[in-house]
């Protein structure tokens, strides 16, 4: 029985006390809008 928890992947924003989270496939800080470097895509 595999129960998938709705885990929200976030990490500490390097620019502010906010959290960087993945929203619709794009990473961004919810506070300052910081977007981490993205691999060549
Ligand atoms: Zn931030």
mmCIF file of the protein (N, C-alpha, C, O) and its ligand, coordinates in Angstrom:
data_MODEL
# 
_entry.id   MODEL 
# 
loop_
_entity.id 
_entity.type 
_entity.pdbx_number_of_molecules 
1 polymer     1 
2 non-polymer 1 
# 
_entity_poly.entity_id                      1 
_entity_poly.type                           'polypeptide(L)' 
_entity_poly.nstd_linkage                   no 
_entity_poly.nstd_monomer                   no 
_entity_poly.pdbx_seq_one_letter_code       
;(UNK)(UNK)(UNK)(UNK)(UNK)(UNK)(UNK)(UNK)(UNK)(UNK)(UNK)(UNK)(UNK)(UNK)(UNK)(UNK)
(UNK)(UNK)(UNK)(UNK)(UNK)(UNK)(UNK)(UNK)(UNK)(UNK)(UNK)(UNK)(UNK)(UNK)(UNK)(UNK)
(UNK)(UNK)(UNK)(UNK)(UNK)(UNK)(UNK)(UNK)(UNK)
;
_entity_poly.pdbx_seq_one_letter_code_can   XXXXXXXXXXXXXXXXXXXXXXXXXXXXXXXXXXXXXXXXX 
_entity_poly.pdbx_strand_id                 A 
# 
loop_
_entity_poly_seq.entity_id 
_entity_poly_seq.num 
_entity_poly_seq.mon_id 
_entity_poly_seq.hetero 
1 1  UNK n 
1 2  UNK n 
1 3  UNK n 
1 4  UNK n 
1 5  UNK n 
1 6  UNK n 
1 7  UNK n 
1 8  UNK n 
1 9  UNK n 
1 10 UNK n 
1 11 UNK n 
1 12 UNK n 
1 13 UNK n 
1 14 UNK n 
1 15 UNK n 
1 16 UNK n 
1 17 UNK n 
1 18 UNK n 
1 19 UNK n 
1 20 UNK n 
1 21 UNK n 
1 22 UNK n 
1 23 UNK n 
1 24 UNK n 
1 25 UNK n 
1 26 UNK n 
1 27 UNK n 
1 28 UNK n 
1 29 UNK n 
1 30 UNK n 
1 31 UNK n 
1 32 UNK n 
1 33 UNK n 
1 34 UNK n 
1 35 UNK n 
1 36 UNK n 
1 37 UNK n 
1 38 UNK n 
1 39 UNK n 
1 40 UNK n 
1 41 UNK n 
# 
loop_
_struct_asym.id 
_struct_asym.entity_id 
A 1 
B 2 
# 
loop_
_chem_comp.id 
_chem_comp.type 
_chem_comp.mon_nstd_flag 
UNK 'L-peptide linking' . 
ZN  non-polymer         . 
# 
_pdbx_entity_nonpoly.entity_id   2 
_pdbx_entity_nonpoly.name        ? 
_pdbx_entity_nonpoly.comp_id     ZN 
# 
_pdbx_nonpoly_scheme.asym_id         B 
_pdbx_nonpoly_scheme.entity_id       2 
_pdbx_nonpoly_scheme.mon_id          ZN 
_pdbx_nonpoly_scheme.ndb_seq_num     1 
_pdbx_nonpoly_scheme.pdb_seq_num     101 
_pdbx_nonpoly_scheme.auth_seq_num    101 
_pdbx_nonpoly_scheme.pdb_mon_id      ZN 
_pdbx_nonpoly_scheme.auth_mon_id     ZN 
_pdbx_nonpoly_scheme.pdb_strand_id   A 
_pdbx_nonpoly_scheme.pdb_ins_code    . 
# 
loop_
_atom_site.group_PDB 
_atom_site.id 
_atom_site.type_symbol 
_atom_site.label_atom_id 
_atom_site.label_alt_id 
_atom_site.label_comp_id 
_atom_site.label_asym_id 
_atom_site.label_entity_id 
_atom_site.label_seq_id 
_atom_site.pdbx_PDB_ins_code 
_atom_site.Cartn_x 
_atom_site.Cartn_y 
_atom_site.Cartn_z 
_atom_site.occupancy 
_atom_site.B_iso_or_equiv 
_atom_site.pdbx_formal_charge 
_atom_site.auth_seq_id 
_atom_site.auth_comp_id 
_atom_site.auth_asym_id 
_atom_site.auth_atom_id 
_atom_site.pdbx_PDB_model_num 
ATOM   1   N  N  . UNK A 1 1  ? 0.838  -1.192 0.000   1.00 0.00 ? 1   UNK A N  1 
ATOM   2   C  CA . UNK A 1 1  ? 0.000  0.000  0.000   1.00 0.00 ? 1   UNK A CA 1 
ATOM   3   C  C  . UNK A 1 1  ? 0.873  1.241  0.000   1.00 0.00 ? 1   UNK A C  1 
ATOM   4   O  O  . UNK A 1 1  ? 1.447  1.616  1.023   1.00 0.00 ? 1   UNK A O  1 
ATOM   5   N  N  . UNK A 1 2  ? 0.962  1.855  -1.129  1.00 0.00 ? 2   UNK A N  1 
ATOM   6   C  CA . UNK A 1 2  ? 1.835  3.011  -1.259  1.00 0.00 ? 2   UNK A CA 1 
ATOM   7   C  C  . UNK A 1 2  ? 1.037  4.293  -1.138  1.00 0.00 ? 2   UNK A C  1 
ATOM   8   O  O  . UNK A 1 2  ? 0.245  4.661  -2.006  1.00 0.00 ? 2   UNK A O  1 
ATOM   9   N  N  . UNK A 1 3  ? 1.281  4.939  -0.041  1.00 0.00 ? 3   UNK A N  1 
ATOM   10  C  CA . UNK A 1 3  ? 0.598  6.214  0.160   1.00 0.00 ? 3   UNK A CA 1 
ATOM   11  C  C  . UNK A 1 3  ? 1.570  7.356  -0.120  1.00 0.00 ? 3   UNK A C  1 
ATOM   12  O  O  . UNK A 1 3  ? 2.606  7.482  0.532   1.00 0.00 ? 3   UNK A O  1 
ATOM   13  N  N  . UNK A 1 4  ? 1.231  8.151  -1.061  1.00 0.00 ? 4   UNK A N  1 
ATOM   14  C  CA . UNK A 1 4  ? 2.102  9.269  -1.409  1.00 0.00 ? 4   UNK A CA 1 
ATOM   15  C  C  . UNK A 1 4  ? 1.693  10.514 -0.641  1.00 0.00 ? 4   UNK A C  1 
ATOM   16  O  O  . UNK A 1 4  ? 0.602  11.059 -0.813  1.00 0.00 ? 4   UNK A O  1 
ATOM   17  N  N  . UNK A 1 5  ? 2.590  10.926 0.190   1.00 0.00 ? 5   UNK A N  1 
ATOM   18  C  CA . UNK A 1 5  ? 2.312  12.147 0.935   1.00 0.00 ? 5   UNK A CA 1 
ATOM   19  C  C  . UNK A 1 5  ? 2.492  13.362 0.022   1.00 0.00 ? 5   UNK A C  1 
ATOM   20  O  O  . UNK A 1 5  ? 3.423  13.410 -0.783  1.00 0.00 ? 5   UNK A O  1 
ATOM   21  N  N  . UNK A 1 6  ? 1.628  14.302 0.150   1.00 0.00 ? 6   UNK A N  1 
ATOM   22  C  CA . UNK A 1 6  ? 1.742  15.531 -0.650  1.00 0.00 ? 6   UNK A CA 1 
ATOM   23  C  C  . UNK A 1 6  ? 2.882  16.397 -0.143  1.00 0.00 ? 6   UNK A C  1 
ATOM   24  O  O  . UNK A 1 6  ? 2.689  17.527 0.307   1.00 0.00 ? 6   UNK A O  1 
ATOM   25  N  N  . UNK A 1 7  ? 4.060  15.837 -0.231  1.00 0.00 ? 7   UNK A N  1 
ATOM   26  C  CA . UNK A 1 7  ? 5.220  16.563 0.294   1.00 0.00 ? 7   UNK A CA 1 
ATOM   27  C  C  . UNK A 1 7  ? 5.574  17.745 -0.597  1.00 0.00 ? 7   UNK A C  1 
ATOM   28  O  O  . UNK A 1 7  ? 5.751  17.608 -1.808  1.00 0.00 ? 7   UNK A O  1 
ATOM   29  N  N  . UNK A 1 8  ? 5.668  18.867 0.013   1.00 0.00 ? 8   UNK A N  1 
ATOM   30  C  CA . UNK A 1 8  ? 6.060  20.063 -0.723  1.00 0.00 ? 8   UNK A CA 1 
ATOM   31  C  C  . UNK A 1 8  ? 7.561  20.216 -0.591  1.00 0.00 ? 8   UNK A C  1 
ATOM   32  O  O  . UNK A 1 8  ? 8.103  20.348 0.507   1.00 0.00 ? 8   UNK A O  1 
ATOM   33  N  N  . UNK A 1 9  ? 8.204  20.196 -1.719  1.00 0.00 ? 9   UNK A N  1 
ATOM   34  C  CA . UNK A 1 9  ? 9.652  20.324 -1.707  1.00 0.00 ? 9   UNK A CA 1 
ATOM   35  C  C  . UNK A 1 9  ? 10.055 21.789 -1.657  1.00 0.00 ? 9   UNK A C  1 
ATOM   36  O  O  . UNK A 1 9  ? 9.811  22.560 -2.585  1.00 0.00 ? 9   UNK A O  1 
ATOM   37  N  N  . UNK A 1 10 ? 10.672 22.138 -0.559  1.00 0.00 ? 10  UNK A N  1 
ATOM   38  C  CA . UNK A 1 10 ? 11.118 23.532 -0.434  1.00 0.00 ? 10  UNK A CA 1 
ATOM   39  C  C  . UNK A 1 10 ? 12.494 23.574 0.199   1.00 0.00 ? 10  UNK A C  1 
ATOM   40  O  O  . UNK A 1 10 ? 12.936 22.612 0.827   1.00 0.00 ? 10  UNK A O  1 
ATOM   41  N  N  . UNK A 1 11 ? 13.151 24.677 0.029   1.00 0.00 ? 11  UNK A N  1 
ATOM   42  C  CA . UNK A 1 11 ? 14.415 24.879 0.733   1.00 0.00 ? 11  UNK A CA 1 
ATOM   43  C  C  . UNK A 1 11 ? 14.619 26.352 1.010   1.00 0.00 ? 11  UNK A C  1 
ATOM   44  O  O  . UNK A 1 11 ? 13.962 27.215 0.429   1.00 0.00 ? 11  UNK A O  1 
ATOM   45  N  N  . UNK A 1 12 ? 15.536 26.614 1.903   1.00 0.00 ? 12  UNK A N  1 
ATOM   46  C  CA . UNK A 1 12 ? 15.793 27.981 2.337   1.00 0.00 ? 12  UNK A CA 1 
ATOM   47  C  C  . UNK A 1 12 ? 16.302 28.843 1.199   1.00 0.00 ? 12  UNK A C  1 
ATOM   48  O  O  . UNK A 1 12 ? 17.258 28.494 0.507   1.00 0.00 ? 12  UNK A O  1 
ATOM   49  N  N  . UNK A 1 13 ? 15.647 29.966 1.021   1.00 0.00 ? 13  UNK A N  1 
ATOM   50  C  CA . UNK A 1 13 ? 16.094 30.913 0.008   1.00 0.00 ? 13  UNK A CA 1 
ATOM   51  C  C  . UNK A 1 13 ? 17.432 31.500 0.444   1.00 0.00 ? 13  UNK A C  1 
ATOM   52  O  O  . UNK A 1 13 ? 17.588 31.896 1.599   1.00 0.00 ? 13  UNK A O  1 
ATOM   53  N  N  . UNK A 1 14 ? 18.407 31.560 -0.480  1.00 0.00 ? 14  UNK A N  1 
ATOM   54  C  CA . UNK A 1 14 ? 19.733 32.118 -0.144  1.00 0.00 ? 14  UNK A CA 1 
ATOM   55  C  C  . UNK A 1 14 ? 19.723 33.632 -0.048  1.00 0.00 ? 14  UNK A C  1 
ATOM   56  O  O  . UNK A 1 14 ? 20.702 34.232 0.396   1.00 0.00 ? 14  UNK A O  1 
ATOM   57  N  N  . UNK A 1 15 ? 18.645 34.244 -0.452  1.00 0.00 ? 15  UNK A N  1 
ATOM   58  C  CA . UNK A 1 15 ? 18.602 35.707 -0.492  1.00 0.00 ? 15  UNK A CA 1 
ATOM   59  C  C  . UNK A 1 15 ? 17.722 36.321 0.584   1.00 0.00 ? 15  UNK A C  1 
ATOM   60  O  O  . UNK A 1 15 ? 17.854 37.503 0.902   1.00 0.00 ? 15  UNK A O  1 
ATOM   61  N  N  . UNK A 1 16 ? 16.832 35.527 1.139   1.00 0.00 ? 16  UNK A N  1 
ATOM   62  C  CA . UNK A 1 16 ? 15.946 36.056 2.170   1.00 0.00 ? 16  UNK A CA 1 
ATOM   63  C  C  . UNK A 1 16 ? 15.487 34.910 3.057   1.00 0.00 ? 16  UNK A C  1 
ATOM   64  O  O  . UNK A 1 16 ? 15.749 33.746 2.754   1.00 0.00 ? 16  UNK A O  1 
ATOM   65  N  N  . UNK A 1 17 ? 14.808 35.229 4.141   1.00 0.00 ? 17  UNK A N  1 
ATOM   66  C  CA . UNK A 1 17 ? 14.344 34.183 5.066   1.00 0.00 ? 17  UNK A CA 1 
ATOM   67  C  C  . UNK A 1 17 ? 13.211 33.348 4.499   1.00 0.00 ? 17  UNK A C  1 
ATOM   68  O  O  . UNK A 1 17 ? 12.703 32.451 5.171   1.00 0.00 ? 17  UNK A O  1 
ATOM   69  N  N  . UNK A 1 18 ? 12.819 33.629 3.293   1.00 0.00 ? 18  UNK A N  1 
ATOM   70  C  CA . UNK A 1 18 ? 11.710 32.906 2.686   1.00 0.00 ? 18  UNK A CA 1 
ATOM   71  C  C  . UNK A 1 18 ? 12.101 31.508 2.238   1.00 0.00 ? 18  UNK A C  1 
ATOM   72  O  O  . UNK A 1 18 ? 13.220 31.048 2.463   1.00 0.00 ? 18  UNK A O  1 
ATOM   73  N  N  . UNK A 1 19 ? 11.169 30.861 1.613   1.00 0.00 ? 19  UNK A N  1 
ATOM   74  C  CA . UNK A 1 19 ? 11.405 29.504 1.143   1.00 0.00 ? 19  UNK A CA 1 
ATOM   75  C  C  . UNK A 1 19 ? 11.239 29.428 -0.364  1.00 0.00 ? 19  UNK A C  1 
ATOM   76  O  O  . UNK A 1 19 ? 10.320 30.001 -0.948  1.00 0.00 ? 19  UNK A O  1 
ATOM   77  N  N  . UNK A 1 20 ? 12.167 28.697 -0.971  1.00 0.00 ? 20  UNK A N  1 
ATOM   78  C  CA . UNK A 1 20 ? 12.079 28.466 -2.410  1.00 0.00 ? 20  UNK A CA 1 
ATOM   79  C  C  . UNK A 1 20 ? 11.297 27.178 -2.614  1.00 0.00 ? 20  UNK A C  1 
ATOM   80  O  O  . UNK A 1 20 ? 11.615 26.143 -2.029  1.00 0.00 ? 20  UNK A O  1 
ATOM   81  N  N  . UNK A 1 21 ? 10.291 27.256 -3.434  1.00 0.00 ? 21  UNK A N  1 
ATOM   82  C  CA . UNK A 1 21 ? 9.479  26.077 -3.670  1.00 0.00 ? 21  UNK A CA 1 
ATOM   83  C  C  . UNK A 1 21 ? 9.197  25.902 -5.157  1.00 0.00 ? 21  UNK A C  1 
ATOM   84  O  O  . UNK A 1 21 ? 9.312  26.829 -5.959  1.00 0.00 ? 21  UNK A O  1 
ATOM   85  N  N  . UNK A 1 22 ? 8.827  24.678 -5.482  1.00 0.00 ? 22  UNK A N  1 
ATOM   86  C  CA . UNK A 1 22 ? 8.565  24.386 -6.880  1.00 0.00 ? 22  UNK A CA 1 
ATOM   87  C  C  . UNK A 1 22 ? 7.079  24.577 -7.161  1.00 0.00 ? 22  UNK A C  1 
ATOM   88  O  O  . UNK A 1 22 ? 6.224  23.928 -6.559  1.00 0.00 ? 22  UNK A O  1 
ATOM   89  N  N  . UNK A 1 23 ? 6.801  25.465 -8.072  1.00 0.00 ? 23  UNK A N  1 
ATOM   90  C  CA . UNK A 1 23 ? 5.416  25.730 -8.422  1.00 0.00 ? 23  UNK A CA 1 
ATOM   91  C  C  . UNK A 1 23 ? 5.264  25.591 -9.928  1.00 0.00 ? 23  UNK A C  1 
ATOM   92  O  O  . UNK A 1 23 ? 5.890  26.312 -10.704 1.00 0.00 ? 23  UNK A O  1 
ATOM   93  N  N  . UNK A 1 24 ? 4.439  24.669 -10.314 1.00 0.00 ? 24  UNK A N  1 
ATOM   94  C  CA . UNK A 1 24 ? 4.194  24.436 -11.741 1.00 0.00 ? 24  UNK A CA 1 
ATOM   95  C  C  . UNK A 1 24 ? 5.491  24.185 -12.498 1.00 0.00 ? 24  UNK A C  1 
ATOM   96  O  O  . UNK A 1 24 ? 5.665  24.651 -13.625 1.00 0.00 ? 24  UNK A O  1 
ATOM   97  N  N  . UNK A 1 25 ? 6.390  23.452 -11.873 1.00 0.00 ? 25  UNK A N  1 
ATOM   98  C  CA . UNK A 1 25 ? 7.623  23.079 -12.557 1.00 0.00 ? 25  UNK A CA 1 
ATOM   99  C  C  . UNK A 1 25 ? 8.709  24.137 -12.531 1.00 0.00 ? 25  UNK A C  1 
ATOM   100 O  O  . UNK A 1 25 ? 9.812  23.921 -13.033 1.00 0.00 ? 25  UNK A O  1 
ATOM   101 N  N  . UNK A 1 26 ? 8.392  25.279 -11.945 1.00 0.00 ? 26  UNK A N  1 
ATOM   102 C  CA . UNK A 1 26 ? 9.403  26.323 -11.880 1.00 0.00 ? 26  UNK A CA 1 
ATOM   103 C  C  . UNK A 1 26 ? 9.725  26.626 -10.423 1.00 0.00 ? 26  UNK A C  1 
ATOM   104 O  O  . UNK A 1 26 ? 8.837  26.678 -9.572  1.00 0.00 ? 26  UNK A O  1 
ATOM   105 N  N  . UNK A 1 27 ? 11.008 26.825 -10.153 1.00 0.00 ? 27  UNK A N  1 
ATOM   106 C  CA . UNK A 1 27 ? 11.425 27.118 -8.797  1.00 0.00 ? 27  UNK A CA 1 
ATOM   107 C  C  . UNK A 1 27 ? 11.477 28.616 -8.572  1.00 0.00 ? 27  UNK A C  1 
ATOM   108 O  O  . UNK A 1 27 ? 11.952 29.370 -9.421  1.00 0.00 ? 27  UNK A O  1 
ATOM   109 N  N  . UNK A 1 28 ? 10.991 29.031 -7.437  1.00 0.00 ? 28  UNK A N  1 
ATOM   110 C  CA . UNK A 1 28 ? 11.058 30.446 -7.125  1.00 0.00 ? 28  UNK A CA 1 
ATOM   111 C  C  . UNK A 1 28 ? 10.769 30.687 -5.666  1.00 0.00 ? 28  UNK A C  1 
ATOM   112 O  O  . UNK A 1 28 ? 10.050 29.923 -5.022  1.00 0.00 ? 28  UNK A O  1 
ATOM   113 N  N  . UNK A 1 29 ? 11.348 31.782 -5.143  1.00 0.00 ? 29  UNK A N  1 
ATOM   114 C  CA . UNK A 1 29 ? 11.104 32.152 -3.764  1.00 0.00 ? 29  UNK A CA 1 
ATOM   115 C  C  . UNK A 1 29 ? 9.742  32.822 -3.670  1.00 0.00 ? 29  UNK A C  1 
ATOM   116 O  O  . UNK A 1 29 ? 9.391  33.673 -4.487  1.00 0.00 ? 29  UNK A O  1 
ATOM   117 N  N  . UNK A 1 30 ? 9.005  32.429 -2.683  1.00 0.00 ? 30  UNK A N  1 
ATOM   118 C  CA . UNK A 1 30 ? 7.664  32.987 -2.528  1.00 0.00 ? 30  UNK A CA 1 
ATOM   119 C  C  . UNK A 1 30 ? 7.719  34.391 -1.941  1.00 0.00 ? 30  UNK A C  1 
ATOM   120 O  O  . UNK A 1 30 ? 6.737  35.131 -1.989  1.00 0.00 ? 30  UNK A O  1 
ATOM   121 N  N  . UNK A 1 31 ? 8.874  34.752 -1.386  1.00 0.00 ? 31  UNK A N  1 
ATOM   122 C  CA . UNK A 1 31 ? 9.008  36.060 -0.746  1.00 0.00 ? 31  UNK A CA 1 
ATOM   123 C  C  . UNK A 1 31 ? 9.624  37.110 -1.670  1.00 0.00 ? 31  UNK A C  1 
ATOM   124 O  O  . UNK A 1 31 ? 9.041  38.170 -1.896  1.00 0.00 ? 31  UNK A O  1 
ATOM   125 N  N  . UNK A 1 32 ? 10.809 36.802 -2.199  1.00 0.00 ? 32  UNK A N  1 
ATOM   126 C  CA . UNK A 1 32 ? 11.517 37.804 -2.985  1.00 0.00 ? 32  UNK A CA 1 
ATOM   127 C  C  . UNK A 1 32 ? 11.500 37.501 -4.478  1.00 0.00 ? 32  UNK A C  1 
ATOM   128 O  O  . UNK A 1 32 ? 11.914 38.325 -5.294  1.00 0.00 ? 32  UNK A O  1 
ATOM   129 N  N  . UNK A 1 33 ? 11.025 36.329 -4.822  1.00 0.00 ? 33  UNK A N  1 
ATOM   130 C  CA . UNK A 1 33 ? 10.949 35.994 -6.233  1.00 0.00 ? 33  UNK A CA 1 
ATOM   131 C  C  . UNK A 1 33 ? 12.250 35.448 -6.790  1.00 0.00 ? 33  UNK A C  1 
ATOM   132 O  O  . UNK A 1 33 ? 12.391 35.266 -7.999  1.00 0.00 ? 33  UNK A O  1 
ATOM   133 N  N  . UNK A 1 34 ? 13.202 35.189 -5.898  1.00 0.00 ? 34  UNK A N  1 
ATOM   134 C  CA . UNK A 1 34 ? 14.482 34.632 -6.332  1.00 0.00 ? 34  UNK A CA 1 
ATOM   135 C  C  . UNK A 1 34 ? 14.291 33.325 -7.071  1.00 0.00 ? 34  UNK A C  1 
ATOM   136 O  O  . UNK A 1 34 ? 13.581 32.431 -6.612  1.00 0.00 ? 34  UNK A O  1 
ATOM   137 N  N  . UNK A 1 35 ? 14.931 33.225 -8.217  1.00 0.00 ? 35  UNK A N  1 
ATOM   138 C  CA . UNK A 1 35 ? 14.852 31.983 -8.978  1.00 0.00 ? 35  UNK A CA 1 
ATOM   139 C  C  . UNK A 1 35 ? 16.243 31.375 -9.063  1.00 0.00 ? 35  UNK A C  1 
ATOM   140 O  O  . UNK A 1 35 ? 17.166 31.988 -9.599  1.00 0.00 ? 35  UNK A O  1 
ATOM   141 N  N  . UNK A 1 36 ? 16.387 30.179 -8.538  1.00 0.00 ? 36  UNK A N  1 
ATOM   142 C  CA . UNK A 1 36 ? 17.688 29.529 -8.534  1.00 0.00 ? 36  UNK A CA 1 
ATOM   143 C  C  . UNK A 1 36 ? 18.140 29.195 -9.958  1.00 0.00 ? 36  UNK A C  1 
ATOM   144 O  O  . UNK A 1 36 ? 17.317 29.006 -10.853 1.00 0.00 ? 36  UNK A O  1 
ATOM   145 N  N  . UNK A 1 37 ? 19.464 29.126 -10.155 1.00 0.00 ? 37  UNK A N  1 
ATOM   146 C  CA . UNK A 1 37 ? 20.008 28.770 -11.468 1.00 0.00 ? 37  UNK A CA 1 
ATOM   147 C  C  . UNK A 1 37 ? 19.426 27.450 -11.942 1.00 0.00 ? 37  UNK A C  1 
ATOM   148 O  O  . UNK A 1 37 ? 19.316 26.488 -11.182 1.00 0.00 ? 37  UNK A O  1 
ATOM   149 N  N  . UNK A 1 38 ? 19.069 27.429 -13.171 1.00 0.00 ? 38  UNK A N  1 
ATOM   150 C  CA . UNK A 1 38 ? 18.447 26.230 -13.721 1.00 0.00 ? 38  UNK A CA 1 
ATOM   151 C  C  . UNK A 1 38 ? 19.407 25.573 -14.699 1.00 0.00 ? 38  UNK A C  1 
ATOM   152 O  O  . UNK A 1 38 ? 20.135 26.239 -15.436 1.00 0.00 ? 38  UNK A O  1 
ATOM   153 N  N  . UNK A 1 39 ? 19.386 24.276 -14.683 1.00 0.00 ? 39  UNK A N  1 
ATOM   154 C  CA . UNK A 1 39 ? 20.258 23.574 -15.619 1.00 0.00 ? 39  UNK A CA 1 
ATOM   155 C  C  . UNK A 1 39 ? 19.837 23.867 -17.052 1.00 0.00 ? 39  UNK A C  1 
ATOM   156 O  O  . UNK A 1 39 ? 18.671 24.149 -17.330 1.00 0.00 ? 39  UNK A O  1 
ATOM   157 N  N  . UNK A 1 40 ? 20.792 23.796 -17.938 1.00 0.00 ? 40  UNK A N  1 
ATOM   158 C  CA . UNK A 1 40 ? 20.484 24.038 -19.352 1.00 0.00 ? 40  UNK A CA 1 
ATOM   159 C  C  . UNK A 1 40 ? 19.322 23.152 -19.778 1.00 0.00 ? 40  UNK A C  1 
ATOM   160 O  O  . UNK A 1 40 ? 19.338 21.935 -19.593 1.00 0.00 ? 40  UNK A O  1 
ATOM   161 N  N  . UNK A 1 41 ? 18.356 23.771 -20.329 1.00 0.00 ? 41  UNK A N  1 
ATOM   162 C  CA . UNK A 1 41 ? 17.164 23.015 -20.671 1.00 0.00 ? 41  UNK A CA 1 
ATOM   163 C  C  . UNK A 1 41 ? 16.665 23.392 -22.067 1.00 0.00 ? 41  UNK A C  1 
ATOM   164 O  O  . UNK A 1 41 ? 15.660 22.852 -22.530 1.00 0.00 ? 41  UNK A O  1 
HETATM 165 ZN ZN . ZN  B 2 .  ? 13.781 34.859 -1.215  1.00 0.00 ? 101 ZN  A ZN 1 
# 
